[in-house]
Amino acid sequence: MSSSLVTSAQPPPSLSRLEGGTSTEVNHSPPASLLSVVVSADVGKGPVVTSAADITPPSLRSVAARHPPRSTNALFAAFQGSSIYEEINRIGKGAYGTVYLARDTQKDRFVALKKMKFCLTEDGVPMAILREISLLKQLERFDHPNIVRLLDITHGQRYEREMSLHLIFEHAHQDLATYLEKCPSPGLPPAKIKNLIWQIFNGVDFLHSHRIVHRDLKPQNLLITRSGRVKLTDFGLARIYDFYSLLTSVVVTLWYRSPEVLMGLSYATPVDVWACGCIFAELFILRKALFPGEYEMDQLNRIFDVIGTPQAEEWPENAAVTRSNFRSRAVVDMKDIVPEIDDEGADLLKRTLLFDPHSRITVSDALVHPYFADVDKEF
């Protein structure tokens, strides 16, 4: 089974299908939804979806039909106010909004409430925001064990030139970054590392099979419940913010970015595989990132220190930087970087961190890698 590939929201003229060495050119006019530009229709799991309308619920489709495509009224008609959620305290602030611990007063349960602010255009809020977030909401019906549940979508205050949406998620105990910080010496047992990275791959595989590229995988976006279950969060939010956010400058960590992103190239699902590889290594070395770069060139240099500097014939023609900016380096054995990893784990790690995204392992193939032959899938 092969993972489907989704184009990025960046505006390069085309994107090649990064699978099997074949290429499919795709236009990069701003897509109407997260799922509107699809490179592969060979989906092994879940419904085959080619547009937002395919899984947007009838109630939302009727809203869209009754209102102009960019009507703010459509947004308010689709989503209720947030009065049933009682904020308790702020638990985090990131690139895509501020998160609060809140209580659902109707169901008497704790939830995570993420506030996202958007600019209003002359015609109101673009309907694309409604489509994007409604698509994320539809994933809840699959109740995947490694995907955080989006329980509700409400609207907050509306001002003259801006408004806020509140995404209501299930509440988890902590994120992976906190979990690793609290881990005592000598670190996580090998079996626990295998279980955690398997769960991460499993969640990413679900997203890719539904044509969603996470784009911002990192320990802070991986939640861990008290029972040890890993849940991916913040998928799709980078995509929503690309065109419509109030943010003029977003500080996003470089540490988990793939070479193609750092080079300003088009990208697809292999960017998530790269991030998984970085996180995989971090599970062994704990409070230290594999590639803790301070800026783009530094990040690439740190990457090439490990995977080697690509040969001239491997260097992408349309890269934002030239190969002459980097000195030649040889490939380093992964077991020299992560001494505690076994041979099969080192092979999997190496295949997630290949320079060429065409050659990088897919998440579906990673899940059946020999490293996971004896994985404990319980949590």
TORROKE-697016 format. One record per residue (C-alpha): residue in one letter; x, y, z. Coordinates in nm, 3 decimals. Example, Ala and Ser with C-alpha at 12.3 -4.5 7.8 and 13.67 -1.06 7.14 Angstrom:
# residues 2
R   residuo         x         y         z
R         A     1.230    -0.450     0.780
R         S     1.367    -0.106     0.714
//
This chain:
# residues 379
R   residuo         x         y         z
R         M     0.000     0.000     0.000
R         S     0.133     0.342    -0.084
R         S     0.059     0.663     0.097
R         S    -0.116     0.928    -0.109
R         L     0.061     1.255    -0.162
R         V    -0.081     1.599    -0.110
R         T     0.054     1.918    -0.254
R         S     0.176     2.196    -0.032
R         A     0.002     2.530    -0.003
R         Q     0.313     2.708    -0.126
R         P     0.288     2.874    -0.466
R         P     0.551     2.704    -0.686
R         P     0.420     2.638    -1.039
R         S     0.408     2.261    -1.007
R         L     0.468     1.965    -0.784
R         S     0.596     1.625    -0.887
R         R     0.442     1.315    -0.743
R         L     0.705     1.192    -0.501
R         E     0.651     0.822    -0.538
R         G     0.785     0.547    -0.757
R         G     0.994     0.783    -0.966
R         T     0.696     0.904    -1.171
R         S     0.585     1.263    -1.201
R         T     0.246     1.424    -1.215
R         E     0.232     1.799    -1.264
R         V    -0.026     1.987    -1.059
R         N    -0.134     2.349    -1.084
R         H    -0.074     2.558    -0.773
R         S    -0.353     2.811    -0.796
R         P    -0.483     2.860    -0.439
R         P    -0.689     2.546    -0.372
R         A    -1.037     2.571    -0.225
R         S    -0.975     2.307     0.037
R         L    -0.717     2.093     0.205
R         L    -0.818     1.802    -0.014
R         S    -0.887     1.982    -0.339
R         V    -0.553     1.914    -0.508
R         V    -0.474     1.543    -0.499
R         V    -0.171     1.382    -0.655
R         S    -0.255     1.017    -0.592
R         A    -0.597     0.855    -0.599
R         D    -0.460     0.521    -0.483
R         V    -0.580     0.536    -0.124
R         G    -0.555     0.220     0.079
R         K    -0.776     0.335     0.364
R         G    -1.072     0.564     0.405
R         P    -1.288     0.731     0.141
R         V    -1.149     0.862    -0.186
R         V    -1.206     1.236    -0.164
R         T    -1.139     1.485    -0.439
R         S    -1.306     1.799    -0.308
R         A    -1.439     1.960     0.004
R         A    -1.798     1.893    -0.103
R         D    -1.738     1.519    -0.088
R         I    -1.720     1.511     0.292
R         T    -1.859     1.848     0.395
R         P    -2.178     1.762     0.586
R         P    -2.516     1.849     0.429
R         S    -2.581     2.121     0.688
R         L    -2.263     2.300     0.588
R         R    -2.326     2.249     0.218
R         S    -2.670     2.404     0.260
R         V    -2.514     2.700     0.438
R         A    -2.274     2.744     0.149
R         A    -2.562     2.726    -0.098
R         R    -2.768     2.988     0.085
R         H    -2.489     3.243     0.119
R         P    -2.232     3.396    -0.113
R         P    -1.903     3.199    -0.108
R         R    -1.733     3.458     0.112
R         S    -2.018     3.540     0.345
R         T    -1.925     3.582     0.711
R         N    -2.288     3.499     0.791
R         A    -2.228     3.147     0.658
R         L    -1.958     3.095     0.915
R         F    -2.174     3.216     1.201
R         A    -2.470     3.012     1.079
R         A    -2.263     2.695     1.073
R         F    -2.089     2.728     1.410
R         Q    -2.245     2.812     1.746
R         G    -2.108     3.048     2.007
R         S    -1.862     2.925     2.269
R         S    -2.064     3.004     2.584
R         I    -2.090     2.639     2.687
R         Y    -1.710     2.624     2.735
R         E    -1.576     2.772     3.057
R         E    -1.209     2.873     3.033
R         I    -0.995     2.767     3.330
R         N    -0.639     2.866     3.242
R         R    -0.403     2.907     2.950
R         I    -0.198     2.595     2.881
R         G    -0.007     2.691     2.568
R         K     0.057     2.941     2.293
R         G     0.189     2.850     1.951
R         A     0.204     2.957     1.591
R         Y    -0.162     2.873     1.531
R         G    -0.328     3.023     1.835
R         T    -0.359     3.014     2.211
R         V    -0.478     2.700     2.390
R         Y    -0.682     2.702     2.710
R         L    -0.789     2.429     2.945
R         A    -1.167     2.460     2.954
R         R    -1.468     2.278     3.090
R         D    -1.756     2.165     2.876
R         T    -2.046     2.273     3.097
R         Q    -2.296     2.058     2.908
R         K    -2.104     1.730     2.933
R         D    -1.900     1.814     3.245
R         R    -1.562     1.726     3.098
R         F    -1.229     1.898     3.043
R         V    -1.140     2.003     2.689
R         A    -0.865     2.198     2.514
R         L    -0.993     2.520     2.355
R         K    -0.774     2.665     2.080
R         K    -0.847     3.025     1.981
R         M    -0.757     3.123     1.624
R         K    -0.797     3.478     1.495
R         F    -0.859     3.565     1.132
R         C    -0.870     3.882     0.927
R         L    -1.201     3.977     0.774
R         T    -1.187     4.077     0.410
R         E    -1.422     4.329     0.254
R         D    -1.659     4.039     0.187
R         G    -1.618     3.883     0.530
R         V    -1.444     3.556     0.615
R         P    -1.346     3.346     0.312
R         M    -1.558     3.035     0.281
R         A    -1.233     2.841     0.239
R         I    -1.181     2.865     0.616
R         L    -1.521     2.708     0.675
R         R    -1.437     2.429     0.432
R         E    -1.092     2.364     0.575
R         I    -1.202     2.336     0.935
R         S    -1.515     2.139     0.852
R         L    -1.292     1.886     0.675
R         L    -1.084     1.848     0.989
R         K    -1.404     1.796     1.188
R         Q    -1.508     1.511     0.959
R         L    -1.203     1.308     1.061
R         E    -1.352     1.271     1.409
R         R    -1.604     1.016     1.287
R         F    -1.321     0.771     1.221
R         D    -1.221     0.790     1.590
R         H    -0.860     0.701     1.511
R         P    -0.666     0.613     1.828
R         N    -0.366     0.830     1.734
R         I    -0.551     1.143     1.620
R         V    -0.674     1.402     1.868
R         R    -1.051     1.443     1.843
R         L    -1.188     1.776     1.726
R         L    -1.506     1.778     1.933
R         D    -1.660     2.108     1.834
R         I    -1.609     2.430     1.641
R         T    -1.745     2.757     1.777
R         H    -1.698     3.125     1.705
R         G    -1.576     3.385     1.951
R         Q    -1.578     3.761     1.937
R         R    -1.630     3.934     1.606
R         Y    -1.483     4.278     1.552
R         E    -1.488     4.518     1.260
R         R    -1.187     4.370     1.084
R         E    -1.130     4.039     1.260
R         M    -1.299     3.746     1.426
R         S    -1.198     3.435     1.615
R         L    -1.281     3.070     1.581
R         H    -1.251     2.828     1.869
R         L    -1.154     2.468     1.801
R         I    -1.254     2.236     2.086
R         F    -1.030     1.931     2.121
R         E    -1.022     1.642     2.363
R         H    -0.781     1.717     2.645
R         A    -0.463     1.509     2.682
R         H    -0.232     1.488     2.982
R         Q     0.088     1.625     2.825
R         D     0.284     1.657     2.502
R         L     0.582     1.449     2.396
R         A     0.827     1.732     2.468
R         T     0.715     1.745     2.832
R         Y     0.712     1.367     2.851
R         L     1.076     1.348     2.737
R         E     1.182     1.628     2.971
R         K     1.040     1.434     3.266
R         C     1.196     1.105     3.163
R         P     1.458     0.999     3.419
R         S     1.805     0.871     3.331
R         P     1.905     0.650     3.154
R         G     1.612     0.722     2.922
R         L     1.326     0.533     2.764
R         P     1.342     0.153     2.731
R         P     1.387     0.035     2.369
R         A     1.042    -0.130     2.370
R         K     0.879     0.198     2.478
R         I     1.059     0.392     2.204
R         K     0.940     0.138     1.949
R         N     0.582     0.168     2.075
R         L     0.586     0.549     2.065
R         I     0.731     0.585     1.716
R         W     0.495     0.316     1.586
R         Q     0.199     0.514     1.719
R         I     0.334     0.832     1.557
R         F     0.374     0.659     1.220
R         N     0.026     0.511     1.260
R         G    -0.130     0.854     1.312
R         V     0.060     1.008     1.022
R         D    -0.041     0.717     0.799
R         F    -0.405     0.793     0.877
R         L    -0.358     1.159     0.778
R         H    -0.177     1.071     0.456
R         S    -0.441     0.815     0.360
R         H    -0.692     1.100     0.388
R         R    -0.467     1.330     0.185
R         I    -0.360     1.553     0.468
R         V     0.000     1.662     0.514
R         H     0.064     1.762     0.874
R         R     0.355     1.996     0.786
R         D     0.444     2.080     1.147
R         L     0.521     1.753     1.323
R         K     0.729     1.804     1.637
R         P     0.720     1.679     1.998
R         Q     0.501     1.974     2.102
R         N     0.232     1.860     1.854
R         L     0.227     1.502     1.978
R         L     0.006     1.456     2.282
R         I     0.033     1.166     2.526
R         T    -0.258     1.050     2.739
R         R    -0.221     0.907     3.088
R         S    -0.250     0.559     2.940
R         G     0.043     0.624     2.705
R         R    -0.151     0.676     2.385
R         V     0.005     0.918     2.135
R         K    -0.230     1.160     1.961
R         L    -0.137     1.392     1.675
R         T    -0.268     1.746     1.693
R         D    -0.246     2.072     1.494
R         F    -0.263     1.894     1.157
R         G    -0.410     2.112     0.884
R         L    -0.373     2.435     1.082
R         A    -0.062     2.549     0.895
R         R    -0.259     2.512     0.575
R         I    -0.547     2.725     0.706
R         Y    -0.312     3.002     0.809
R         D    -0.129     3.021     0.477
R         F    -0.369     3.267     0.320
R         Y    -0.602     3.396     0.586
R         S    -0.436     3.455     0.922
R         L    -0.367     3.774     1.114
R         L    -0.009     3.660     1.162
R         T     0.249     3.859     0.969
R         S     0.543     3.667     1.113
R         V     0.524     3.315     1.251
R         V     0.816     3.169     1.442
R         V     0.822     2.799     1.357
R         T     1.106     2.573     1.465
R         L     1.341     2.462     1.190
R         W     1.455     2.148     1.367
R         Y     1.208     1.911     1.201
R         R     1.200     2.068     0.855
R         S     1.307     1.858     0.558
R         P     1.574     1.968     0.308
R         E     1.316     2.036     0.036
R         V     1.132     2.280     0.262
R         L     1.455     2.452     0.368
R         M     1.551     2.485     0.002
R         G     1.222     2.648    -0.093
R         L     1.103     2.357    -0.307
R         S     0.757     2.210    -0.353
R         Y     0.682     1.939    -0.102
R         A     0.434     1.669    -0.010
R         T     0.390     1.384     0.238
R         P     0.764     1.301     0.263
R         V     0.810     1.615     0.477
R         D     0.618     1.438     0.752
R         V     0.835     1.128     0.715
R         W     1.146     1.344     0.766
R         A     0.996     1.495     1.080
R         C     0.914     1.145     1.208
R         G     1.278     1.050     1.161
R         C     1.395     1.351     1.361
R         I     1.152     1.264     1.640
R         F     1.255     0.897     1.627
R         A     1.617     0.991     1.698
R         E     1.508     1.232     1.972
R         L     1.333     0.950     2.156
R         F     1.676     0.796     2.208
R         I     1.872     1.112     2.286
R         L     1.588     1.269     2.490
R         R     1.622     1.642     2.561
R         K     1.836     1.706     2.253
R         A     1.709     1.757     1.899
R         L     1.886     1.573     1.618
R         F     1.928     1.888     1.407
R         P     1.899     2.196     1.636
R         G     1.966     2.461     1.370
R         E     1.938     2.834     1.438
R         Y     1.861     2.948     1.083
R         E     1.801     2.782     0.745
R         M     2.164     2.752     0.628
R         D     2.273     2.632     0.971
R         Q     1.993     2.376     0.966
R         L     2.103     2.242     0.627
R         N     2.464     2.227     0.742
R         R     2.367     2.024     1.049
R         I     2.165     1.789     0.829
R         F     2.454     1.739     0.585
R         D     2.687     1.671     0.879
R         V     2.484     1.352     0.931
R         I     2.341     1.243     0.594
R         G     2.633     1.375     0.389
R         T     2.638     1.655     0.133
R         P     2.443     1.553    -0.178
R         Q     2.638     1.512    -0.500
R         A     2.608     1.776    -0.771
R         E     2.379     1.554    -0.979
R         E     2.146     1.510    -0.680
R         W     2.109     1.883    -0.615
R         P     1.769     2.019    -0.727
R         E     1.797     2.268    -1.012
R         N     1.544     2.510    -0.868
R         A     1.673     2.507    -0.509
R         A     1.693     2.844    -0.336
R         V     2.055     2.773    -0.238
R         T     2.341     2.630    -0.442
R         R     2.559     2.334    -0.356
R         S     2.870     2.554    -0.363
R         N     2.754     2.702    -0.032
R         F     2.827     2.373     0.143
R         R     3.148     2.179     0.193
R         S     3.154     1.811     0.103
R         R     3.083     1.566     0.384
R         A     3.045     1.190     0.398
R         V     2.746     0.999     0.532
R         V     2.766     0.919     0.903
R         D     2.652     0.582     1.037
R         M     2.324     0.631     1.225
R         K     2.453     0.412     1.508
R         D     2.730     0.668     1.563
R         I     2.462     0.935     1.607
R         V     2.225     0.718     1.813
R         P     2.442     0.449     1.977
R         E     2.150     0.283     2.160
R         I     1.957     0.204     1.841
R         D     1.964    -0.151     1.702
R         D     2.047    -0.242     1.342
R         E     1.687    -0.252     1.219
R         G     1.607     0.075     1.393
R         A     1.914     0.237     1.236
R         D     1.798     0.121     0.893
R         L     1.452     0.266     0.944
R         L     1.595     0.593     1.074
R         K     1.828     0.621     0.774
R         R     1.540     0.565     0.531
R         T     1.332     0.841     0.691
R         L     1.621     1.087     0.657
R         L     1.713     1.046     0.291
R         F     1.783     1.372     0.109
R         D     1.575     1.278    -0.195
R         P     1.204     1.275    -0.101
R         H     1.140     1.036    -0.393
R         S     1.353     0.777    -0.212
R         R     1.237     0.843     0.143
R         I     1.031     0.562     0.296
R         T     0.653     0.617     0.313
R         V     0.475     0.593     0.647
R         S     0.275     0.293     0.528
R         D     0.597     0.111     0.442
R         A     0.755     0.222     0.769
R         L     0.476     0.053     0.964
R         V     0.570    -0.285     0.814
R         H     0.946    -0.235     0.848
R         P     1.123    -0.526     1.026
R         Y     1.198    -0.291     1.316
R         F     0.831    -0.319     1.415
R         A     0.811    -0.700     1.390
R         D     0.786    -0.731     1.768
R         V     0.629    -0.395     1.853
R         D     0.385    -0.383     2.143
R         K     0.084    -0.203     1.997
R         E    -0.088    -0.166     2.332
R         F    -0.098     0.164     2.518
//
